[in-house]
C-alpha cells in the first residue's frame, strides 16, 4: 500500500545507513491532550513501517488524561475498538540525543484502513485548516513559545513542588522570581546545553533561553516556520526533549499551566502571520502603524470566536488557575500593539515580521488544535470582514471587553460542546472526541476529593 502521508522507504533506508548505532525507534502519535501515544519498535522493523504502516487501535485517540477509554468519543465499542493504520510523517525521523542504547523517534498520523485521514487525529485537524487557507491563496507561518518549570524531584515539607536546584553545582533552587536573570540561567546551563543538542538533532532551531516570571520558570523561543504544521511539530518535539533532558539531569520538567498558586503560570503564545502565494506577508502595512484590513479582520475573527474556543486554549482544570489579573495571562478578548496585558498582541518590531501574537493558550494545550482553531478564527474574520473594535492602549486587565469569555472550565466545556464554529474548526469527529474527553476529565476532577476539601471542611463543618 502506498503511504498516504507521503513518506517513502528511501527515507528509512537512508536514515538507517547514516545511523548504524540506532537500536530502536519511538513511534509518536499525539492524542487530543497532546500526549504522545504509540510504540517502540526495533531497528529491523523500521523499513516495514514505511511500506505497511503500523496497526494501532482506534481507541488510542479516545483516551483521557490518564490513558483510560472515554466511551462518549464514539471511538471505543461503537466501532468495536478495531485497528486502524498509523503512518510515519515525512521528514520527522530523527535520532534522539543522549539515549542509551541509542534510539530515534518518528512522528505518526492515524489513517483509516483505506488510507483516508482518521479525523480524530489532531494533526489532521490542523492539516484541514491549512488546506482551506491554501485554497484561499494564503499560507500560515508561525512559531510557538515554550514556557515551563524545572522542579526538584521531591516536594517540599508541605508536599508542594519546589524549584529545582542548579544542575551545575547543586545549589538550592531559588524562591525568588529571578525574571530575566542571566546569572540564574548559568546554574541550569548544562541542562539547556543538552536541550539545544537534542533540538539540533531533531532539526529544530531552539533559540533564546529566558528565566521567566516565577521561581523555577523558564522560556525557550523557537525559530519561525513558513509551514505552521512544522511549527506545531517543533513544539511537540521540544516538550519531549526538555522532559527527557531534565530527567537525565535529575530534575523534573513541568508543563502544568499553573503549578504555583502565588506566581504566574506557563503560556504557549502562538505567533502567526499569513503569506500569499508569492511568499509575501499580507499583514505588512504600507505605512507603519496603519494596519491593513487583513490583520484587522484577522484580529476581529479571533476576538469574536475566542469565547467558544477557550476550551482548546485552556483544556484542563488547572489551566483556568492561570487566568488572573496582572498575571500575564489575558482575562478578556482584548487586542493591542506592544501590550502584554491583551489577548491578541501585535508585537513591536520590523514591518516585515508583522504578526499576531495569540496569548491565551497555556503550555498544557495541544498545539495542533490551538493552531487549527486560530486559523479558523482568522479565516472567519477575513471572510466576514469582522471589525476588531477599538485597540486597548492601557491596562487590558482593567479595560475588559464587550465579548463574553467563559468564567471557568465547566462553562468553557459547555461553550465548546455547543459551538458550531469549533465543530467547523476542528472537524466534526475531532470536535466530538475532544469535548467528550474534556467532559470525562471534568467528571473525574469533580468526583475527586482534594486536599482543599480536607483543609477547609474536615474539622470545621
N, C-alpha and C positions, 0 to 999 in steps of 0.2 A: 504493500500500500504506500502511495506517495505521502510524505509527511505534510499534513495540512498547515503546519506552522511555517514551512519553508526551509526548515533545517535539512542539511544534507549529510550523507555518510562521509563525504570527504572531510567535513569539519571535524568529525570524531576521529577519523584516521590521522589527520594532520596533528590533532592535539595529542593523541597517544604517541605518535612518533617524536613529538617535541618534548614530551614529559614521560620518559620511561620510568620515573620514580613513583608516579601516581598509582596507588593501590586500590582506591575506592572513590566513588563519586556520590555526593549528596544530590538527590532529586528534590527540588524545591517548588512546591505548588502552594500558592498563597491563598488562604481562605478569606472569608468576609471580614474577619477580625484582624487580618494582616499577619496571621500566624503561619509559619512555614509548616506545611504537612508534606509527607512524601515517604521516601525510602532511601536507603543507602545501598548502592549496587557495587559489585566488584568490577575491577578493571575489564575483565573479559566480557562483561555484559554490556559495555558501552555501545559497541557498534550496533547491536540489535535494537538498542533504544532508538537509534536514528533511522532504522529501517522498519521497525514494527511498533514503535511506541511502547508504552508500559500500561498494562491494565491497572486501574485503581477504582475502588468502589465509588459510586455516585455520592454516597453519604459523606465522603471526605470534605465536601463543600457545604454540608449542612450541620456542622458541629458548632457547639457553643464555645465559650471562652476556655472551658476546662476540657474540651475534647469529647463531650457527650453529644449523642444524637439529639437533634431538635426535630421532632416529627412534623411540626407545623410547617416546615420548609417544603414539604412535599417530596423531599429527596430520599426518604428512607423507605418505608414499607409501601408507600403509594406506587413506587416503581420497583419494588422487590429488592432494593439495595443492590442493583446489578452493577457490573463493571462497565466503566467507560474507558477511554484510552487517553493517557497523558502523553504529550509530545514535547520534545525539547524546543526552546526558543532559540532561533539562530543568534549566534554571537555571544551567548551567555555562558558557555562552557569555559570555566576559568579555574586555575589552581588556587587552593586556599593557603594562606600564609601561616606558617608555624605549626602545621598539623603533623602529628607523629603517631602512626606512619602517614606519609603524605596522601592527602585527599584533594579532590576537586569538587566543584558544585556546578550545577546547571539549572537554570530556571525552566519551569514547565508550565504548560497550559492544558486544560482538560477539554476534550472533544468528544462528541457523540461517536458511536462506532462507525458511522458513515462519513466522518471527517468534518461535520459541521460543528461550529463552536458550541460548547456547553455553557449556556449563558448565565449560570450562577458562578462562573469564574470571574472574579473582579477584573482580571486583565482584559477579558473580552468586553466588559462594560466600558472600559476606557477606550479600547480599540474602536468600538462602535461610535463614540463621540468624535474621535479623531477622524474617522472616515467621513462622518457627516460634515465636519468642518472642511475637509478636503473637497467635498462636493460643492461647497460654497466658496472655494478658492482661497481658503485660509488654512494655516498650518501653525498650531500652537507650539511655542517653545517655552522652556521654563526650568526651574530648579527649586528644590525644597531645602529648607534649613532644618538641621537636626539638633534639637536640644535634649539633654539627658542628664541624669545624675550618676555620679560614681559614689557608691556606698560601701561601707565596711560589710563584710560577710556576716558579722554578728551584730545584732541590735544593741542599743544602749540598755541601761538598767531598767528602763520603763517599757522595754520591748519595742521601741521606736527605731526606725532607721537612722543611722548616723553617717556623716560624711566619711569617705574612705581616707585612711592615712596615705601620705605620699608614697608612691611605689618606688621612688628614687632611694629613700633612706628610712622609710617607715615613720616619719614624723606624723604626729597626731593630726587627723583631719580638722580643719578649722571650722568653728561655729559661726564665723563671720561671713558676710556676703561675698566680699572679695571681688566685686564685679570689675571686669577688665584688668585684673591684676596679672601682670606678666610674670612676676615672681611666683605667684601661686601656681601658674601653669608649669613652672620648671619642675616641681616635685612630681608631676604626672607625665613628664615628657617621655620617659622610656615607654610608657603605655601608648601615648599618642604617636610615637615613632613607629610602633608596631601596627597601629591603626592605619597610618599612612602607607606602610608597606603592604598591608592587606588590601587597601583600596587600589594601590597601583597594580597589584597582581590581577585584580578584578576589572581593570580598565576604567576605574572611577577616579576622577580628579577631585579629591577632597582638598579643601583649601583652608581658610583661616580657622584657627582654634581660638576660642574665647572663653574666659572664665565668666560665667553668667551671673544672673541676679539672685542667687540663693547659695547657701553653703553646699559645696559639692556639686554644683551645677555647671555644665559646660555646653558649648555650642560648636558645631562644625558646619561650615558652609560648603556647598557643592557647586561645581562648575555648571554654568548654564548650558542646557542642551537644546538643540534645534528640534529634537524629537522628544515630545513630552512623555511618551511611554518610557523612553530611556531614563528620563529624569525620575520617574516613579521607580523603575528598576534600581536605580542608584540608591534611592532611599531605603528600599527593602534590603539591599545587599549591605549597605553601610551599617544599618542597625545590627545585622548578624555579625559583621566584622567587629564592631565595638563591643558587643556582648561577648564574643569569643576571646578577644584580646584582653578584655577586663578580667575575665575568668582566669586566663593564663597568668595574669599579674596578681592574682589573689584578691581581687575586689569584685564588686557586683555592679554591672551597668543596669540602670533602672529607667524604663521608658513609660512608667506611670505618668499621667498628666499632672498629678498633684500629690507627691509623696510627703510633703511637709506643709502642715496647715498654716505655718507662720510666714511662709515665703512664697515667691512666685512659682508657678508651675512651668511645665515644659511645653512649648508650642512647636508646630511644624509649619511654619509660614511657607506659603506657596507663591513663588514669583512667576508670573505668566505674561507673555506677550504673544502677539499674532503676526505671522509673516504671510505675505501674499505669495502667489505662485512664482514671483521673481525673487523671493527672499527678502523683500523689503518689510521692515517693521511698520505695520499700519497704525500703531499707536503714536508714532512720532508726529509731533505738531510742527507746522512751518515756523511759527514764532514761539519761542519758549514760554510756556505757561498758558498759551492759547490752545486749550485742549481740543483734540479732534473729536468730531461726533462719534467716531468709532470707540475711543476709550471712554467717553461719557456714557454712551449707550451700554457698553460692556459693564461698567460700574452700576448703571441703572438696573440691568438684569440681575446682577449679583446681589444687589440690595433687595430687590423685590422677592427673590427666591430664597434668601438666607434663612428666614424663619423656619420654613418647612424642610430645609436641608440640614438643620443643625445636628440631627442625629448622626449624619455622616461625619461631621466635623468634630463632634463630641460624643462618641459612641458608647461610652461606659459610664457607670455611676460616678466613678472617681473623676471623670472628665469634667463634670459640672462643678466640682470644687475649685477648678481653676479660674472660674469667672467671678471676679470681684473687683470693685473699684480700685484704681491705682495699681493694678496687678500686672499690667502689660498684656492682659487678655481682654479683648473687646467685649463689651456688655450690651451693645446696641448696633444697629445696622448703619453705622456712620461711615463717611469716606472723607479723605483729606489728603493734603500734599505734605510730605515730610513731617508726618504727625503720627506718633506711635500709640496714640490713645484711640485710634479709629480702627474699624474692622477692615476697611479697604483703603490701602495707602498707596499713593503714587510716590515712590521714593525720589529724593533729590538725586541729581547726577546728570550725566550726559544725555542729551535728547536721543541719541542713537540707541541707548539702553532703556528706552521708555517701557515701563511695565506696570502691572498692578501687583501689589503685594497683598495676598489674601491671608489674613491673620487669625481667623477664628479657630483653625484646627489645632488640636493637641497632638503631641507626638505619638499618642496611642491610636490615632486614626489610621485607616488604610489609605495609603497614598494613591492607589489606583481609583478608589471610589471618590476620594477628595477631588482628584483631577477631573474625573468624569463629570462630577456634579458641578464643578466650577465651569468647565467648558460648556455644559448645557445651559447654565445661567447666562454666560456670555452670549451664546447663540440666541437665547430668548431675548436678551436686551437688544441685540443688533437687529433681529427680525422685527421686533415690535417698536424699535426706536424709543426705548424707555429712558425718560429723563432721570438722572440720578438725584435730583434735588440739590439743595444748597450744600456747599462744602463746609465741613467742620474745620474751623480755624483755631479753636481753643481746645479746652479740655473735653474730649469726647465722652468721658465718664459722666460729666455733668450735663452735657447737652442733650443726650438721649436721641430718640428717633421716632418718626411717625409710623414706622413699620414695626409690627409685633415680632418679638422673639420669645421662644419658649422660656418659661421660668425655671424648669428643671428637667431632669431626664425623662420622667413619666410623660410630661407634656410634649417633649421632643419626639418620643416614640409615637404618641397619638398623632402628632402632626405629620410625621413621616408615613405612617400607615395610610393616612387619608390623602396623601399628596399625589395628584396626577402628574405634577411636574417631576417629582422624584422618580415616579414609575417610568416616565419617559427618559429621564436622565440615566438611570441605571439599567433600564430594560425590565420588563415585567417579571421575569423569573428571578433576576438578581434582586429586585426590589422585594419580592416575596421572601426570598432566602434571608436577606439582610434584616428586614424588620421582624421576621419570626425569630431569628437568633437573638436579636436585641430584646424582644419581649420575654424570651426564655431566660436571658441573663437577668433582666429586671425581676422576674419572679423568684429567681434563685437568691438575689440580694435581699428581696423583701422578706423571704422566709428565714433568712439567716439572722440569728441573734448576735448582735455585735457587742464589743466591749463598751460602746457608748451606752447601750441599754443597761448593762450592769452598773456602770458608773453612775447613771442618773437615777435608776429605779430600784436596784436590788434592795437597798436598805432604807428607802425613803417613802415608797407608796404603800 
